[in-house]
Amino acid sequence: MRKLKRLAAIGAATVLAAGLLAGCGGGGSSAPETQAADNGDSAQGGGSGDGAGVEKIDLVFSHINAETHTWHKMAVKFKELIEEKSGGNITVTIYPNNQLGSEIETVQSAIAGMGDCDIVLTGESMQTYVEELGIIGMPYAITSDEHMEAVLNGDVGKELDELMLGAGLRNLGAIRRGPRNVTANKEIHTPDDLQGFIIRTPESSMTMAAFEAMGAKPTPMAFSEIFTSLQQGVIHGQENPLANIYDASLFEVQDYVIETEHLRAWVYMAISEGRFSSFSPEAQAMIQECATEAINYEHELFLEEEATLKSTLQEKGMTFIEVDQAPFKEKAVAGVLNVLTDKQKAIYEKIVAADPQA
């Protein structure tokens, strides 16, 4: 039923928004049976939360990762917080693992604001709607954690927030990601070793341009398709943070982690502005407060996990190859600069200038 409703929503949104907006989930409030244990029992109205006076709201939270991922744990924390503080008047249903569709599909639905999918985790894929937002996926733009903090908490971060809002999504906070590395079944030490290498990438023109410049053959596909595609030899490798490599069990089908660290980025926990603006000021404040707390909770989990992920993957049989990142950066940045628009270049220059170590 949910898939049928999703198709109907897509058709309606396409007509209304010239092909840009499409629904991704059904309008029903019931979660899949597999979600019952992970989502926990919803708090009931009239509970002990100090926000029991807010209106009743049902929120749908979608993300692409497994239940073991810190993003899912963040979603569960948000659900627990908001349901407790609202006395059960605000409820959250969580759909992990692309259950409501790909990131792009769920973003489309959230922008449409029909209540089928309200909260999403998204980043550079937002260039579909605002080209400047694609700069989140610019390889080697962010050089360190300190640089990322300076960007997110400074003028560039405010500008990106406004661009998100203009696209129809309100940023509730940024979730920092670990650096992305390449995985493969052969040793890779220089860009020359990537010649003819078929690599899965997200649907990011910048990531694709970077790997094309290094001689690889980027193939965009959904995150959920990576494992099977590697298993069947459709692709030779992929690139992701260590957390995603572990959660997707890629150690079962890949032997090496190539420490290119070619992208330090983030995703936004974003909510449909159409839906958010319809809520009372009290409900809006409560949603933002709980989102901030859940994001801080995730960051602590992320830091703990990041400290042990390398040794965990090594125990699973993966070999880490430390490379000189300079030639990878030189080729990647040169390749991407050729495809950036003037607006993207302007944002990129501001990001580079925000580096406290520059």
C-alpha positions in Angstrom: 0.0 0.0 0.0 2.8 2.4 0.9 4.5 1.9 -2.5 1.2 2.5 -4.3 0.6 5.7 -2.3 4.2 6.8 -3.1 3.5 6.5 -6.8 0.4 8.5 -6.5 2.2 11.2 -4.6 4.9 11.3 -7.1 2.4 11.9 -9.9 0.6 14.6 -8.1 3.7 16.4 -7.1 5.1 16.3 -10.6 2.0 18.0 -11.9 2.1 20.6 -9.2 5.8 21.4 -9.4 6.9 20.9 -13.0 8.6 17.6 -12.3 10.6 18.7 -9.4 8.6 17.5 -6.5 7.5 13.9 -5.9 6.1 12.0 -3.0 8.1 9.1 -1.5 5.9 7.6 1.1 2.4 6.8 1.9 0.1 9.0 3.9 -0.6 6.3 6.5 0.9 6.6 9.9 1.7 2.9 10.5 5.3 1.8 10.5 6.6 -1.4 9.0 6.5 -4.4 11.3 10.3 -4.6 11.2 10.4 -1.1 12.7 8.3 -1.8 15.8 11.2 -2.9 18.0 13.6 -0.1 16.9 11.2 2.7 17.1 10.0 1.8 20.6 6.6 2.4 22.0 5.3 5.8 21.2 4.5 8.0 24.2 0.7 8.4 24.8 -1.0 11.8 25.0 -1.3 13.2 28.5 2.1 11.9 29.4 4.6 13.6 31.7 6.2 15.9 29.1 6.1 19.6 29.8 4.9 20.3 26.3 1.6 18.3 26.5 -0.2 21.4 25.3 1.2 21.4 21.8 -0.9 20.2 18.9 -0.9 16.6 17.7 1.7 16.1 15.0 2.9 12.9 13.3 6.4 13.2 11.8 8.0 10.7 9.4 11.8 10.5 9.6 13.6 8.7 6.7 17.3 7.9 6.2 19.4 5.6 4.1 21.5 3.8 6.7 21.2 0.6 8.8 19.8 0.5 12.3 23.4 0.1 13.6 24.5 3.4 12.2 24.8 6.5 14.5 22.4 8.3 12.2 19.6 5.8 13.1 20.5 6.1 16.8 20.2 9.8 16.5 16.8 9.4 14.9 15.7 7.2 17.7 17.0 9.7 20.3 15.0 12.5 18.6 11.9 10.3 18.7 12.3 9.6 22.4 13.0 13.2 23.2 10.1 14.8 21.3 7.6 12.2 22.3 8.5 12.6 26.0 8.6 16.4 25.9 5.4 16.8 24.0 3.6 14.3 26.3 3.0 12.1 23.3 1.4 14.8 21.1 4.3 14.8 18.7 5.1 11.3 17.4 7.9 10.1 15.1 7.9 7.1 12.8 11.4 6.2 11.6 12.2 4.5 8.2 15.9 3.5 7.8 17.5 1.5 5.0 15.9 3.4 2.1 12.5 2.0 3.1 10.8 5.0 1.7 13.0 5.3 -1.3 16.4 6.9 -2.2 17.7 10.1 -0.6 16.6 12.1 -3.6 13.1 10.6 -3.5 12.6 11.3 0.2 14.0 14.9 -0.2 11.4 15.4 -3.0 8.7 14.3 -0.7 9.8 16.5 2.2 9.9 19.5 -0.1 6.4 18.7 -1.3 5.3 18.9 2.3 2.5 16.4 2.1 3.4 14.7 5.3 4.6 11.5 3.6 8.2 12.2 4.6 9.0 15.1 6.9 12.5 14.8 8.1 15.5 13.7 6.0 19.3 13.6 6.1 20.8 15.2 3.0 23.8 17.1 1.8 25.3 17.6 -1.6 22.4 15.9 -3.3 20.5 19.2 -2.7 22.3 20.6 -5.8 19.3 19.1 -7.6 17.4 22.1 -6.3 20.0 24.7 -5.6 23.3 24.4 -7.5 25.4 26.0 -4.8 24.5 23.3 -2.2 26.4 20.8 -4.3 29.6 22.4 -3.0 29.2 20.3 0.2 30.5 17.5 -2.0 33.6 19.3 -3.2 36.6 17.0 -2.8 39.4 18.3 -0.5 37.5 21.6 0.1 37.5 21.0 3.9 41.0 20.2 5.3 40.3 19.4 8.9 37.6 19.1 11.6 38.5 22.7 12.7 38.0 23.9 9.2 34.6 22.3 9.1 33.5 23.9 12.3 34.6 27.3 11.0 32.5 26.8 7.9 29.4 25.5 9.6 29.4 28.1 12.3 30.4 31.1 10.2 29.0 33.1 7.3 29.2 30.3 4.8 27.1 28.1 7.1 24.4 30.8 7.3 24.4 31.2 3.6 24.0 27.5 3.0 21.1 27.4 5.6 19.3 30.1 3.6 19.8 28.2 0.4 18.3 25.1 2.0 15.3 27.1 3.2 14.8 28.5 -0.3 14.6 25.0 -1.6 11.9 24.1 0.9 13.9 22.4 3.7 14.7 23.9 7.1 18.1 22.9 8.5 17.7 21.6 12.0 21.4 21.0 12.4 24.5 19.6 10.7 25.8 16.1 11.3 29.6 15.8 10.8 30.8 12.8 8.8 34.1 11.0 8.8 36.4 11.5 5.8 35.5 9.4 2.8 38.0 6.7 1.6 38.1 4.4 -1.4 37.7 0.6 -1.0 39.0 -1.9 -3.5 40.1 -5.4 -4.0 43.5 -4.3 -5.3 46.2 -2.1 -3.9 45.9 1.6 -4.9 48.8 3.9 -4.2 48.5 6.7 -6.8 45.8 8.1 -9.1 47.4 6.0 -11.9 46.2 2.9 -10.1 42.6 4.1 -10.7 42.8 3.9 -14.5 39.7 2.0 -15.6 38.6 1.4 -12.0 34.8 1.2 -11.9 33.8 3.0 -8.7 30.4 3.6 -7.2 29.7 7.2 -6.3 26.6 9.1 -5.1 24.7 11.1 -7.6 27.1 14.0 -7.2 28.5 15.7 -10.3 31.5 16.9 -8.3 32.4 13.4 -7.0 32.0 12.0 -10.4 34.2 14.7 -12.0 36.9 14.1 -9.4 37.2 10.4 -10.1 37.0 10.9 -13.8 39.9 13.3 -13.5 41.8 10.5 -11.7 41.1 8.0 -14.5 38.4 6.0 -12.8 34.9 5.3 -14.2 32.4 6.6 -11.6 29.0 4.8 -11.6 26.3 6.5 -9.4 23.9 4.1 -7.7 21.9 4.0 -4.5 23.8 3.1 -1.3 21.6 0.0 -0.8 22.9 -1.5 -4.1 26.6 -1.3 -3.3 27.1 -4.6 -1.6 25.4 -6.7 -4.3 27.1 -4.7 -7.1 30.5 -5.4 -5.6 29.7 -9.0 -5.0 28.6 -9.5 -8.6 31.6 -7.5 -10.0 29.4 -4.8 -11.5 31.7 -2.3 -9.8 35.3 -2.6 -8.6 35.1 -0.4 -5.6 33.3 2.5 -3.8 34.0 5.4 -1.5 32.5 6.2 1.9 33.3 7.1 5.5 34.5 4.2 7.6 31.2 4.0 9.5 29.3 3.3 6.2 31.9 0.8 5.1 31.4 -1.1 8.4 27.6 -0.8 8.6 27.2 -2.0 5.0 29.5 -5.0 5.8 31.7 -4.1 2.8 34.6 -5.8 4.5 33.0 -9.0 3.2 33.5 -8.0 -0.4 36.4 -5.6 -0.3 40.0 -6.2 0.8 41.5 -2.7 1.0 40.8 0.7 2.4 42.7 3.4 0.5 43.1 6.4 2.8 42.5 9.1 0.2 40.3 11.1 2.7 39.1 12.9 -0.4 36.0 14.4 1.2 35.2 15.8 4.6 31.5 16.7 4.6 28.3 16.8 6.5 24.6 16.2 6.1 21.8 18.2 7.3 19.0 17.0 9.5 16.3 18.9 7.6 12.6 19.2 7.9 9.9 20.1 5.4 9.5 23.9 5.6 6.0 23.6 4.4 5.1 21.3 7.3 7.3 23.1 9.9 5.8 26.5 9.1 2.3 25.1 9.8 3.1 24.1 13.3 2.7 26.3 16.4 5.7 28.3 17.6 5.7 26.0 20.7 5.9 22.9 18.5 8.6 24.5 16.3 10.8 25.3 19.3 10.4 21.9 20.7 11.3 20.2 17.4 14.4 22.4 17.1 15.4 21.8 20.7 15.1 18.0 20.4 16.9 18.0 17.1 19.8 19.9 18.5 20.0 17.5 21.5 19.8 14.4 19.2 22.5 15.8 16.9 24.9 16.4 19.9 24.1 12.9 21.1 25.0 11.5 17.6 28.3 13.5 17.5 29.4 11.9 20.8 28.6 8.4 19.4 30.4 9.3 16.2 33.6 10.4 18.0 33.6 7.2 20.1 33.0 5.0 17.0 35.5 6.8 14.8 38.3 6.1 17.3 37.8 2.3 16.9 36.5 1.8 13.4 39.9 1.4 11.7 41.0 -1.4 14.1 37.5 -3.0 13.8 37.8 -3.1 10.0 41.3 -4.5 10.2 40.0 -7.2 12.5 37.4 -8.0 9.8 40.3 -8.5 7.4 40.6 -5.2 5.6 44.1 -3.8 4.9 44.6 0.0 5.1 46.9 1.7 2.6 48.2 5.1 3.5 48.8 7.2 0.4 50.3 10.5 -0.4 47.1 12.5 -0.8 48.7 15.4 -2.7 48.5 13.8 -6.2 44.9 12.7 -5.6 44.0 16.2 -4.5 45.7 17.8 -7.4 43.8 15.8 -10.0 40.5 15.8 -8.2 40.4 19.5 -7.6 41.5 20.3 -11.1 38.8 18.0 -12.5 36.0 19.5 -10.4 36.9 23.1 -10.9 36.2 22.6 -14.6 32.6 21.7 -13.9 31.8 24.2 -11.2 29.4 26.9 -12.0 30.2 30.5 -11.1 27.9 30.4 -8.1 29.5 27.2 -6.8 33.0 28.6 -7.3 32.0 31.6 -5.2 30.9 29.4 -2.3 34.1 27.2 -2.7 36.3 30.3 -2.4 34.5 31.3 0.8 35.0 27.8 2.2 38.7 27.8 1.4 39.1 31.3 2.9 37.4 30.1 6.1 40.2 27.6 6.9 41.7 28.7 10.2 45.0 27.1 9.3 45.3 28.8 5.9 
